[in-house]
Amino acid sequence: MSRKRKENRSRDGRGREEQENQRAADTAAGGEVAGRKRYLAAGVCALLVLAVAVVFGQTLSHGFINYDDNDYVYDNPHITHDSPAKGIAWAVTSMEAGNWHPLTWASHILDYQLYGRNAGGHHFTSVLLHAVSTVLLFLVLWRMSNALWPSAFVAAVFGVHPLHVESVAWVAERKDVLSGLCFVLILWAYARYVERPASWGRYAAVLALFALGLMAKPMLVTVPFVLLLLDYWPLGRVPQQGGADIPVCPEERNGGRQECLPHRLLWRLIVEKIPLLLLAGAACVVTFVAQGGAVQSLELVPLPWRIANAIVSYATYLRQSVCPMGLAVLYPHPGDNLPIWRVALAALVLVGISAAVLACRRKCPYLLGGWLWYLGMLVPVIGLVQVGGQAMADRYMYLPQIGLCIAVTWGVTELAGSWGVRRWLPIPSVLVVLVLMGCAWRQTGYWRDNESLWNQTLRCTCRNAVAQHNLGQALADGGDIDGAMKHYRAALGIVHNYADAHFGFGVALERSGRIDEAIGEYQLATEIKPEFVQAQNNLGVALAKRGRIDEAVVHYRKALEDESDYAEAHSNLAAALIKLGETAEAMQHFRAAVRLKPEYAQGHYNFGFALAKEGQLDRAIEQFQEALRIDPNYAAARQMLGIMENEREKRSKSAE
């Protein structure tokens, strides 16, 4: 071998060795960078949990709210008295509260088994679910976009934005945080599926999580639409018009791969979502059936009013996202009172933003994706199908705001990069998060009790009959009957046929000893809403106080006709039947009352009183003792217990 060939071979060997060493060095450097990013991600996750805890930790000392918390937790016999198995069976079939959401009911049942009536425990679960969702949102956005800091900022805003206080601090809105957790898990499962689109197991995981999410809150019907937007950006499964790369179809033709046209690939992605769309359609049908009684007719809320309110609501949500001030638990529907200029201005803002993001769709696809995410996810709750009397609600922005935040965050990051100031972005980002934390902490404080919440709502809204009524109820519960009457009158001045306000006013009048006036208010409440079982029951009680027992029985029976498991009506009907001499039927209703509501002290007292009249002293004493166990301050039960024990002792001595 020539000397020159030996030198060339030696040089080639050194070259290969240098290349291998370089590759090894690059691999090591890449591993070091990946390890550093993992540590950074772990730190971000810890900070996100800390931020959520700082803002919402105060809810652990908050109580329940007198707005839906009673129906969802502490006054719902299926939550408080049924066995867990029986409660779950009820949850699967129930459409109570105008929704079919068995997963939400199941979470309340589990919480009650763990915490009972300790509201702090229920709040802890909601905060925990929100914290987990916040961390997972960061991880899934990072996984899909490979952009750590923008993903962290979006997750931080999601975790501490004041618009999300209502979803986290309100026990009855457990469905928000539960469906939010399902939503981010769906995104995670979908990101894994996109890595291997032929994996039926990964697709089944997406489908199963979507089904669970719908069972938590049907607002997730828009998820297939969101997944299509993620295909567009950041997953890049939808081809960009004018892009250089043309996607490739998986099938083989003539020994080669066949290129996909953009419209053909888009059709494939839509077909891929058909099982999800079928689930969403089924959820829409079930929800419409469940909410049938709460859906407002076009006669009450005409379509033009709905469209105008929807346009203004979209724009208002934008303002509240940027300046989250004046937030309230309920915004009354304006009806036809929206000024034309306000509707026109809101429409102009929406059209302007839409035109801008469309114009930038090629260069900045995240703007279009995030904007459509925001618009699309709000469609089910924007008021085109009007459910209830609210114009909008903070809780509706729990998930739609993520899209809005994505568009703004990636847009600002791109703009800062073009200006060469991206390295300074952490400073304003941290300041924004800290300001949002302060606002959210203050907003959460309003949820500490009913009076604080409803006073704040009245400060932030006008002509709010629900807030006036609920504040009146809170004052009445606190013993301020005069203050309660003032707010009940205010509520009726806004909505004269407001059955709940007539009922509350009647309760206040009855507690003031004005029985005849109370009867009049109860009668108005039952005329407006005949199925109002509490009003029927209280009307019966007031009539019985006036000696009109036969009339009282009619209203007790009407209450039980509409709600057969109403323990108070059973007990009151039994007491009335005793006075009419119908003892056998009365005993059946007494047993039903204490069976349906074992912690109902007055039910046990009434049952004991009836047993005493029948001469069944031992059983009567047991009922009085149970009443005192539930309410140690129940003076009448203590008095009757003493009388019965003395009577039993006399009988025992006589027998001797």
C-alpha positions as CSV (number, residue, x, y, z in Angstrom):
1,M,0.0,0.0,0.0
2,S,1.3,3.4,-1.0
3,R,2.2,6.0,1.6
4,K,-0.4,8.4,0.2
5,R,-3.2,5.8,0.5
6,K,-2.1,5.2,4.1
7,E,-2.3,8.9,4.9
8,N,-5.8,9.2,3.3
9,R,-7.1,6.2,5.3
10,S,-5.6,7.7,8.4
11,R,-7.2,11.0,7.7
12,D,-10.6,9.4,6.9
13,G,-10.4,7.5,10.2
14,R,-9.7,10.6,12.1
15,G,-12.6,12.4,10.3
16,R,-15.0,9.6,11.2
17,E,-13.8,9.7,14.8
18,E,-14.3,13.5,14.9
19,Q,-17.8,13.1,13.5
20,E,-18.7,10.5,16.0
21,N,-17.3,12.6,18.8
22,Q,-19.3,15.6,17.6
23,R,-22.4,13.5,17.4
24,A,-21.8,12.3,20.9
25,A,-21.2,15.8,22.1
26,D,-24.4,17.0,20.4
27,T,-26.3,14.1,22.0
28,A,-24.9,15.0,25.4
29,A,-25.7,18.7,24.9
30,G,-29.2,17.8,23.8
31,G,-29.7,15.6,26.8
32,E,-28.3,18.3,29.1
33,V,-30.8,20.8,27.5
34,A,-33.7,18.4,27.8
35,G,-32.8,17.7,31.5
36,R,-32.6,21.5,32.2
37,K,-36.0,21.9,30.6
38,R,-37.5,19.1,32.7
39,Y,-36.2,20.9,35.8
40,L,-37.7,24.2,34.6
41,A,-41.0,22.4,33.9
42,A,-41.1,20.9,37.4
43,G,-40.4,24.4,38.8
44,V,-43.2,25.9,36.7
45,C,-45.6,23.2,37.9
46,A,-44.8,23.9,41.5
47,L,-45.3,27.7,41.0
48,L,-48.6,27.1,39.3
49,V,-49.8,25.0,42.2
50,L,-48.6,27.7,44.7
51,A,-50.4,30.5,42.8
52,V,-53.7,28.6,42.8
53,A,-53.3,27.8,46.5
54,V,-52.5,31.4,47.3
55,V,-55.6,32.7,45.5
56,F,-58.1,30.0,46.3
57,G,-56.8,28.6,49.6
58,Q,-59.0,31.0,51.5
59,T,-62.1,29.2,50.3
60,L,-61.3,26.4,52.8
61,S,-62.8,28.6,55.5
62,H,-65.8,29.7,53.3
63,G,-69.3,28.3,53.8
64,F,-72.0,27.2,51.3
65,I,-73.9,29.8,49.2
66,N,-77.7,30.1,49.2
67,Y,-77.7,29.9,45.4
68,D,-77.8,26.3,44.1
69,D,-75.5,24.9,46.8
70,N,-78.6,23.7,48.7
71,D,-79.9,21.8,45.6
72,Y,-76.5,20.4,44.8
73,V,-75.3,19.4,48.2
74,Y,-76.7,20.1,51.7
75,D,-80.5,20.0,51.0
76,N,-80.4,17.2,48.4
77,P,-81.5,14.0,50.1
78,H,-79.8,11.8,47.4
79,I,-76.5,13.4,48.4
80,T,-76.9,13.6,52.1
81,H,-79.0,10.5,53.0
82,D,-78.8,7.9,50.3
83,S,-76.1,5.2,50.4
84,P,-73.3,5.9,47.9
85,A,-74.4,3.1,45.7
86,K,-78.0,4.3,45.7
87,G,-76.9,7.9,45.2
88,I,-74.8,6.9,42.1
89,A,-77.8,5.0,40.7
90,W,-79.9,8.1,41.1
91,A,-77.1,10.3,39.5
92,V,-77.1,8.2,36.4
93,T,-80.8,8.6,35.8
94,S,-81.4,12.1,37.3
95,M,-82.0,15.2,35.3
96,E,-82.4,17.3,38.5
97,A,-81.2,21.0,38.3
98,G,-81.8,21.0,34.6
99,N,-78.8,18.9,33.6
100,W,-77.8,15.3,33.1
101,H,-74.3,15.2,34.6
102,P,-73.8,12.0,36.6
103,L,-70.1,12.5,37.0
104,T,-70.7,15.8,38.8
105,W,-73.3,14.3,41.0
106,A,-70.9,11.4,41.8
107,S,-68.2,13.9,42.9
108,H,-70.7,15.6,45.3
109,I,-71.8,12.2,46.7
110,L,-68.1,11.3,47.3
111,D,-67.4,14.6,48.9
112,Y,-70.4,14.3,51.3
113,Q,-69.2,10.9,52.3
114,L,-65.7,12.4,53.1
115,Y,-66.7,15.8,54.5
116,G,-70.4,15.8,55.4
117,R,-71.6,19.4,55.8
118,N,-68.1,20.8,56.2
119,A,-68.1,23.3,53.3
120,G,-64.3,23.7,53.5
121,G,-63.8,20.1,52.4
122,H,-66.0,20.6,49.4
123,H,-64.1,23.7,48.5
124,F,-60.8,21.8,48.9
125,T,-61.9,19.3,46.2
126,S,-62.7,22.1,43.8
127,V,-59.4,23.9,44.4
128,L,-57.5,20.6,44.0
129,L,-59.3,19.8,40.6
130,H,-58.5,23.3,39.4
131,A,-54.9,23.1,40.4
132,V,-54.4,19.8,38.6
133,S,-56.1,21.1,35.5
134,T,-53.8,24.2,35.5
135,V,-50.7,22.0,35.7
136,L,-51.9,19.6,33.0
137,L,-52.8,22.6,30.7
138,F,-49.2,23.8,30.9
139,L,-47.8,20.3,30.2
140,V,-50.2,19.6,27.2
141,L,-49.6,23.0,25.6
142,W,-45.8,22.6,26.0
143,R,-46.1,19.1,24.5
144,M,-48.1,20.3,21.5
145,S,-46.2,23.6,20.8
146,N,-42.7,22.9,22.3
147,A,-42.9,26.4,23.7
148,L,-42.3,26.3,27.4
149,W,-42.7,29.9,28.6
150,P,-45.8,30.8,26.5
151,S,-47.4,27.6,27.7
152,A,-46.5,28.4,31.3
153,F,-48.0,31.9,31.0
154,V,-51.3,30.6,29.5
155,A,-51.6,28.1,32.3
156,A,-50.9,30.7,34.9
157,V,-53.6,33.0,33.5
158,F,-56.0,30.1,33.5
159,G,-55.1,29.3,37.1
160,V,-55.5,32.7,38.6
161,H,-57.8,34.8,36.4
162,P,-60.6,36.5,38.3
163,L,-63.2,35.3,35.7
164,H,-62.5,31.8,37.0
165,V,-63.2,32.5,40.6
166,E,-66.9,31.7,40.2
167,S,-66.0,28.2,38.8
168,V,-63.7,27.4,41.7
169,A,-65.2,29.2,44.7
170,W,-68.8,28.1,44.1
171,V,-69.4,24.5,45.3
172,A,-72.4,24.1,42.9
173,E,-70.1,24.8,40.0
174,R,-68.1,21.7,40.6
175,K,-69.1,20.7,37.0
176,D,-66.8,23.5,35.7
177,V,-63.6,22.3,37.4
178,L,-64.5,18.7,36.8
179,S,-65.2,19.1,33.1
180,G,-62.1,21.3,32.9
181,L,-60.0,18.5,34.1
182,C,-61.6,16.1,31.6
183,F,-61.0,18.7,28.9
184,V,-57.2,19.0,29.4
185,L,-57.0,15.2,29.7
186,I,-58.8,15.0,26.3
187,L,-56.2,17.4,24.9
188,W,-53.3,15.2,26.3
189,A,-54.8,12.0,25.0
190,Y,-55.4,13.6,21.6
191,A,-51.8,14.8,21.4
192,R,-50.6,11.3,22.0
193,Y,-53.1,10.0,19.4
194,V,-51.7,12.4,16.8
195,E,-48.3,10.9,17.3
196,R,-49.7,7.5,16.2
197,P,-53.0,8.2,14.3
198,A,-53.4,4.5,13.4
199,S,-53.6,3.6,17.1
200,W,-57.2,2.6,18.0
201,G,-56.3,2.3,21.6
202,R,-55.2,6.0,21.8
203,Y,-58.3,7.1,19.9
204,A,-60.5,5.1,22.3
205,A,-58.8,7.0,25.2
206,V,-59.9,10.3,23.6
207,L,-63.4,9.0,23.1
208,A,-63.7,7.7,26.7
209,L,-62.4,11.0,28.2
210,F,-64.8,13.0,26.0
211,A,-67.7,10.9,27.3
212,L,-66.6,11.5,30.9
213,G,-66.4,15.2,30.2
214,L,-69.9,15.4,28.8
215,M,-71.1,13.6,31.9
216,A,-69.5,16.4,34.0
217,K,-70.8,19.3,31.9
218,P,-72.4,19.2,28.5
219,M,-70.7,22.5,27.5
220,L,-67.9,20.2,26.2
221,V,-69.9,19.4,23.1
222,T,-67.6,21.9,21.3
223,V,-64.5,19.7,21.9
224,P,-64.5,18.1,18.4
225,F,-64.3,21.7,17.0
226,V,-61.4,22.5,19.4
227,L,-59.5,19.4,18.2
228,L,-59.9,20.5,14.6
229,L,-58.4,23.9,15.6
230,L,-55.5,22.1,17.2
231,D,-55.0,20.1,14.0
232,Y,-54.6,23.5,12.3
233,W,-52.3,24.9,15.0
234,P,-50.1,23.8,16.8
235,L,-50.2,20.2,15.6
236,G,-49.9,21.2,11.9
237,R,-52.2,18.5,10.5
238,V,-54.1,21.0,8.4
239,P,-52.0,22.3,5.4
240,Q,-51.5,26.0,5.3
241,Q,-52.6,27.6,2.1
242,G,-49.5,28.7,0.2
243,G,-47.3,26.5,2.3
244,A,-44.4,24.7,0.7
245,D,-45.0,21.3,2.1
246,I,-47.9,19.1,0.8
247,P,-49.0,16.4,3.3
248,V,-48.7,12.8,2.2
249,C,-51.5,10.3,2.4
250,P,-50.8,7.0,4.1
251,E,-52.0,4.6,1.3
252,E,-49.7,3.3,-1.4
253,R,-50.4,3.7,-5.1
254,N,-48.4,2.2,-8.0
255,G,-45.5,1.5,-5.6
256,G,-45.3,5.1,-4.4
257,R,-46.9,7.4,-1.8
258,Q,-49.9,9.5,-2.9
259,E,-49.8,13.2,-2.1
260,C,-53.0,14.6,-0.4
261,L,-54.7,17.7,-1.6
262,P,-55.5,20.2,1.3
263,H,-59.3,19.7,1.0
264,R,-58.9,16.0,1.0
265,L,-56.8,15.9,4.1
266,L,-59.2,18.3,5.9
267,W,-62.0,15.9,5.0
268,R,-60.1,13.1,6.6
269,L,-59.6,15.0,9.8
270,I,-63.3,15.8,9.9
271,V,-64.2,12.1,9.3
272,E,-61.8,11.3,12.1
273,K,-64.0,13.4,14.5
274,I,-67.3,11.7,13.6
275,P,-67.5,9.4,16.7
276,L,-66.9,12.5,18.8
277,L,-69.5,14.5,16.9
278,L,-72.0,11.7,17.5
279,L,-71.4,11.8,21.2
280,A,-71.7,15.5,21.2
281,G,-75.0,15.3,19.3
282,A,-76.4,12.8,21.8
283,A,-75.3,15.1,24.7
284,C,-77.1,18.0,23.0
285,V,-80.4,16.1,22.8
286,V,-80.2,14.9,26.5
287,T,-79.3,18.4,27.7
288,F,-82.2,19.9,25.8
289,V,-84.6,17.4,27.3
290,A,-83.1,18.0,30.8
291,Q,-83.4,21.8,30.5
292,G,-86.8,21.8,28.8
293,G,-88.4,23.7,31.7
294,A,-85.6,26.3,32.0
295,V,-85.4,27.1,28.2
296,Q,-87.0,30.4,27.6
297,S,-89.5,30.6,24.7
298,L,-89.2,32.9,21.8
299,E,-92.3,34.8,23.0
300,L,-90.5,35.6,26.3
301,V,-87.1,36.3,24.8
302,P,-87.4,37.0,21.0
303,L,-84.5,36.1,18.7
304,P,-83.4,39.7,18.0
305,W,-82.9,40.2,21.8
306,R,-80.9,37.0,22.0
307,I,-78.6,38.0,19.0
308,A,-78.0,41.5,20.4
309,N,-77.2,40.1,23.9
310,A,-74.9,37.5,22.4
311,I,-72.9,40.2,20.4
312,V,-72.6,42.4,23.5
313,S,-71.7,39.4,25.7
314,Y,-68.8,38.4,23.4
315,A,-67.4,41.9,23.5
316,T,-68.0,42.2,27.3
317,Y,-66.1,38.9,27.9
318,L,-63.1,40.4,26.0
319,R,-63.2,43.5,28.2
320,Q,-63.5,41.4,31.4
321,S,-60.5,39.3,30.3
322,V,-58.3,42.4,30.0
323,C,-59.9,44.4,32.9
324,P,-61.6,41.9,35.3
325,M,-63.4,44.5,37.4
326,G,-67.1,44.6,38.5
327,L,-67.6,40.8,38.3
328,A,-70.8,39.4,39.7
329,V,-72.4,36.0,40.2
330,L,-75.4,37.0,38.1
331,Y,-75.9,39.5,35.3
332,P,-79.6,40.0,34.6
333,H,-80.7,39.7,31.0
334,P,-81.3,43.2,29.5
335,G,-84.2,42.1,27.3
336,D,-84.9,44.8,24.8
337,N,-83.0,47.5,26.8
338,L,-79.7,47.2,25.1
339,P,-78.8,50.5,23.3
340,I,-78.3,50.1,19.6
341,W,-75.0,52.0,19.7
342,R,-73.7,49.4,22.2
343,V,-74.7,46.5,20.0
344,A,-73.2,48.2,16.9
345,L,-69.9,49.0,18.8
346,A,-69.6,45.4,20.0
347,A,-70.3,44.0,16.5
348,L,-67.7,46.4,15.1
349,V,-65.1,45.1,17.6
350,L,-65.8,41.5,16.8
351,V,-65.8,42.0,13.1
352,G,-62.6,44.0,13.3
353,I,-60.7,41.3,15.3
354,S,-62.1,38.5,13.0
355,A,-60.9,40.4,9.9
356,A,-57.4,41.0,11.4
357,V,-56.9,37.3,12.4
358,L,-58.0,36.1,9.0
359,A,-55.6,38.5,7.3
360,C,-52.8,37.1,9.5
361,R,-53.8,33.4,9.3
362,R,-50.8,32.4,7.1
363,K,-48.1,34.1,9.1
364,C,-49.7,33.8,12.5
365,P,-52.0,30.7,12.5
366,Y,-52.2,30.7,16.3
367,L,-54.3,34.0,16.1
368,L,-57.0,32.3,14.1
369,G,-56.9,29.1,16.1
370,G,-57.2,30.9,19.4
371,W,-59.9,33.4,18.3
372,L,-62.1,30.6,16.8
373,W,-61.5,28.6,20.0
374,Y,-62.9,31.5,22.0
375,L,-65.9,32.2,19.7
376,G,-66.7,28.5,19.2
377,M,-66.6,27.2,22.8
378,L,-69.0,30.0,23.9
379,V,-71.7,29.1,21.3
380,P,-73.6,26.7,23.6
381,V,-73.9,29.3,26.4
382,I,-73.9,32.6,24.5
383,G,-77.7,32.9,24.9
384,L,-79.0,31.9,21.4
385,V,-80.7,29.1,23.3
386,Q,-81.7,31.1,26.4
387,V,-81.6,29.1,29.6
388,G,-82.5,31.0,32.8
389,G,-82.6,34.7,33.3
390,Q,-78.9,35.6,33.0
391,A,-77.3,37.6,30.2
392,M,-73.9,36.0,30.7
393,A,-71.8,34.4,33.4
394,D,-68.2,34.4,34.5
395,R,-68.2,30.6,34.7
396,Y,-68.9,30.4,31.0
397,M,-65.3,31.7,30.3
398,Y,-63.6,28.9,32.2
399,L,-62.5,27.1,29.1
400,P,-63.1,29.5,26.2
401,Q,-60.7,32.0,27.6
402,I,-57.8,29.6,27.1
403,G,-58.1,30.1,23.3
404,L,-58.1,33.9,23.7
405,C,-55.0,33.7,26.0
406,I,-53.2,31.4,23.5
407,A,-53.8,33.9,20.7
408,V,-52.6,36.9,22.7
409,T,-49.6,35.1,24.3
410,W,-48.1,33.7,21.1
411,G,-48.9,36.9,19.3
412,V,-47.0,39.0,21.8
413,T,-44.1,36.5,21.9
414,E,-43.8,36.7,18.1
415,L,-44.0,40.4,18.1
416,A,-41.4,40.7,20.9
417,G,-39.1,38.4,18.9
418,S,-39.3,40.6,15.8
419,W,-38.5,43.7,17.9
420,G,-35.6,41.9,19.6
421,V,-37.0,42.3,23.1
422,R,-38.2,38.7,23.8
423,R,-35.7,38.3,26.7
424,W,-37.5,41.1,28.6
425,L,-40.9,39.4,28.3
426,P,-40.7,37.5,31.7
427,I,-40.8,40.8,33.6
428,P,-44.2,42.1,32.3
429,S,-45.5,38.5,32.3
430,V,-44.8,38.0,36.0
431,L,-46.3,41.4,36.7
432,V,-49.5,40.5,34.8
433,V,-49.8,37.3,36.7
434,L,-49.3,39.0,40.0
435,V,-51.9,41.6,39.2
436,L,-54.4,38.9,38.2
437,M,-53.6,37.0,41.4
438,G,-54.4,40.1,43.5
439,C,-57.7,40.7,41.7
440,A,-58.7,37.1,41.9
441,W,-57.8,36.9,45.6
442,R,-60.1,39.9,46.3
443,Q,-62.9,38.5,44.1
444,T,-62.6,35.1,46.0
445,G,-63.0,37.0,49.3
446,Y,-66.6,38.1,48.2
447,W,-67.6,34.4,48.3
448,R,-66.9,34.0,52.0
449,D,-70.6,34.3,52.9
450,N,-74.0,35.2,51.4
451,E,-74.2,38.8,52.5
452,S,-70.8,39.7,51.1
453,L,-71.5,37.9,47.8
454,W,-74.9,39.5,47.2
455,N,-73.9,43.0,48.3
456,Q,-71.0,42.9,45.8
457,T,-73.4,41.7,43.1
458,L,-75.8,44.6,43.8
459,R,-72.9,47.0,43.6
460,C,-71.9,45.6,40.2
461,T,-75.3,45.2,38.5
462,C,-78.6,47.1,38.1
463,R,-82.1,45.9,38.7
464,N,-81.0,42.5,39.9
465,A,-84.1,40.9,41.4
466,V,-82.3,37.6,42.2
467,A,-79.5,39.3,44.1
468,Q,-82.1,41.3,46.1
469,H,-84.0,38.2,46.9
470,N,-81.0,36.1,47.9
471,L,-79.6,39.0,50.1
472,G,-83.0,39.2,51.8
473,Q,-82.8,35.4,52.4
474,A,-79.3,35.8,53.9
475,L,-80.4,38.6,56.2
476,A,-83.5,36.6,57.3
477,D,-81.3,33.6,58.1
478,G,-79.1,36.0,60.2
479,G,-82.2,37.3,62.1
480,D,-82.5,40.7,60.4
481,I,-86.1,40.3,59.4
482,D,-86.7,44.0,58.7
483,G,-83.6,44.2,56.4
484,A,-84.8,41.0,54.7
485,M,-88.2,42.5,54.0
486,K,-86.6,45.6,52.5
487,H,-84.8,43.5,49.9
488,Y,-87.8,41.2,49.2
489,R,-89.8,44.3,48.4
490,A,-87.0,45.6,46.2
491,A,-87.0,42.3,44.3
492,L,-90.7,42.4,43.8
493,G,-90.5,46.0,42.6
494,I,-88.2,44.8,39.8
495,V,-90.1,41.6,39.0
496,H,-93.6,41.6,40.4
497,N,-94.4,38.0,39.6
498,Y,-91.2,36.6,41.2
499,A,-92.5,33.5,43.0
500,D,-89.3,33.0,45.1
501,A,-89.4,36.6,46.4
502,H,-93.1,36.3,47.4
503,F,-92.2,33.1,49.2
504,G,-89.3,34.7,51.0
505,F,-91.4,37.7,51.9
506,G,-94.0,35.4,53.3
507,V,-91.5,33.6,55.5
508,A,-90.3,36.9,56.9
509,L,-93.9,38.0,57.6
510,E,-94.7,34.7,59.3
511,R,-91.6,35.0,61.5
512,S,-92.8,38.5,62.4
513,G,-96.2,37.1,63.5
514,R,-98.1,38.6,60.6
515,I,-99.7,35.3,59.6
516,D,-102.5,36.6,57.5
517,E,-100.2,38.7,55.3
518,A,-97.8,35.7,55.0
519,I,-100.7,33.5,53.8
520,G,-101.4,36.1,51.1
521,E,-97.7,36.0,49.9
522,Y,-97.6,32.2,49.9
523,Q,-100.8,32.1,47.9
524,L,-99.3,34.5,45.3
525,A,-96.2,32.3,45.1
526,T,-98.3,29.1,44.5
527,E,-100.4,30.9,41.9
528,I,-97.4,32.0,39.9
529,K,-95.6,28.6,40.3
530,P,-98.0,25.8,41.3
531,E,-95.2,23.3,41.5
532,F,-93.4,25.4,44.2
533,V,-93.4,22.7,46.9
534,Q,-91.8,24.8,49.6
535,A,-94.5,27.5,49.2
536,Q,-97.3,24.9,49.2
537,N,-95.9,23.4,52.4
538,N,-95.5,26.8,54.1
539,L,-98.9,27.9,53.1
540,G,-100.2,24.7,54.7
541,V,-98.3,25.6,57.9
542,A,-99.7,29.1,58.0
543,L,-103.3,27.9,57.4
544,A,-102.9,25.4,60.2
545,K,-101.8,28.1,62.6
546,R,-105.1,29.8,61.8
547,G,-107.0,26.6,62.5
548,R,-107.8,25.9,58.8
549,I,-106.6,22.3,58.9
550,D,-108.6,21.0,56.0
551,E,-107.2,23.6,53.7
552,A,-103.7,23.0,55.1
553,V,-104.0,19.2,54.2
554,V,-104.8,20.1,50.6
555,H,-101.6,22.1,50.2
556,Y,-99.4,19.5,52.0
557,R,-100.8,16.9,49.6
558,K,-100.1,19.1,46.6
559,A,-96.5,19.5,47.7
560,L,-96.1,15.7,48.1
561,E,-97.7,15.2,44.7
562,D,-94.9,17.2,43.1
563,E,-92.1,16.0,45.4
564,S,-92.9,12.7,47.0
565,D,-89.6,12.7,49.1
566,Y,-90.3,16.1,50.8
567,A,-89.8,15.2,54.4
568,E,-91.1,18.4,55.9
569,A,-94.4,18.1,54.0
570,H,-94.8,14.5,55.2
571,S,-94.3,15.5,58.8
572,N,-96.6,18.5,58.6
573,L,-99.3,16.5,56.8
574,A,-99.0,13.8,59.5
575,A,-99.5,16.5,62.3
576,A,-102.6,17.8,60.5
577,L,-104.0,14.3,60.0
578,I,-103.6,13.7,63.8
579,K,-105.8,16.7,64.4
580,L,-108.4,15.3,62.0
581,G,-108.3,11.9,63.8
582,E,-106.7,10.0,60.8
583,T,-104.1,8.4,63.0
584,A,-103.1,5.4,60.8
585,E,-102.3,7.5,57.7
586,A,-100.6,10.1,60.0
587,M,-98.2,7.4,61.3
588,Q,-97.2,6.4,57.8
589,H,-96.3,10.0,57.0
590,F,-94.3,10.4,60.2
591,R,-92.3,7.3,59.4
592,A,-91.7,8.6,55.9
593,A,-90.5,12.0,57.2
594,V,-87.8,10.5,59.6
595,R,-86.8,7.9,57.0
596,L,-86.3,10.5,54.2
597,K,-84.5,13.0,56.5
598,P,-83.0,11.3,59.5
599,E,-81.4,14.6,60.7
600,Y,-84.8,16.4,60.7
601,A,-85.2,17.4,64.4
602,Q,-88.7,18.7,64.1
603,G,-89.8,15.6,62.2
604,H,-88.7,13.5,65.2
605,Y,-90.4,15.8,67.6
606,N,-93.7,15.7,65.7
607,F,-93.5,11.9,65.5
608,G,-92.8,11.7,69.2
609,F,-95.7,14.0,70.1
610,A,-98.0,11.8,68.0
611,L,-96.7,8.6,69.7
612,A,-97.2,10.2,73.1
613,K,-100.8,11.0,72.3
614,E,-101.3,7.3,71.4
615,G,-99.8,6.3,74.7
616,Q,-96.6,4.8,73.2
617,L,-94.3,6.4,75.8
618,D,-91.1,4.4,75.1
619,R,-91.2,5.1,71.3
620,A,-92.1,8.7,72.0
621,I,-89.1,9.1,74.3
622,E,-86.8,7.6,71.6
623,Q,-88.1,10.2,69.1
624,F,-87.6,13.1,71.5
625,Q,-84.1,11.9,72.4
626,E,-83.3,11.8,68.7
627,A,-84.6,15.3,68.2
628,L,-82.3,16.5,71.0
629,R,-79.3,14.6,69.6
630,I,-79.7,16.5,66.3
631,D,-80.5,19.8,68.0
632,P,-79.4,20.0,71.7
633,N,-81.1,23.4,72.0
634,Y,-84.5,22.2,71.0
635,A,-86.4,23.4,74.1
636,A,-89.8,21.9,73.2
637,A,-88.3,18.4,72.7
638,R,-86.4,18.7,76.0
639,Q,-89.6,19.7,77.8
640,M,-91.6,16.8,76.2
641,L,-88.8,14.4,77.0
642,G,-89.0,15.3,80.7
643,I,-92.8,15.0,80.8
644,M,-92.6,11.6,79.1
645,E,-89.9,10.3,81.4
646,N,-91.9,11.4,84.4
647,E,-95.0,9.8,83.1
648,R,-93.1,6.5,82.4
649,E,-91.7,6.6,86.0
650,K,-95.3,7.2,87.4
651,R,-96.6,4.2,85.4
652,S,-93.7,2.1,86.6
653,K,-94.4,2.9,90.2
654,S,-98.1,2.3,89.8
655,A,-97.4,-1.1,88.3
656,E,-95.3,-2.0,91.4
